[in-house]
Amino acid sequence: METVYFTTRSFIRHEDNVINFEEYKEKLAAQQALLAEPEEAEAPAPQEPAAGAGRRHTLAWLRDSLDVAASAAMLLVAVITAVMIL
């Protein structure tokens, strides 16, 4: 095995690529202080229910029911397989 070294004319210069962690900590503390201050904003106006909200609820119920049925079917198949093996 032989090590081969190459040289290039265009070296990358690492300038302005230094991270100042003290400055980062100060910015982070300032952001957290802004988030911690309670904002005095008006309460949002009540929104009307979206059209089709009932349909989404029905579809969610159907999806959950099908999920339970599929889980029960898989459990039944596993039990039948175990009984046949034993």
Secondary structure by P-SEA (a helix, b strand, c coil): cbbbbbbbcbbbbbccccccaaaaaaaaaaaaaaaacccccccccccccccaaaaaaaaaaaaaaaaaaaaaaaaaaaaaaaaaac
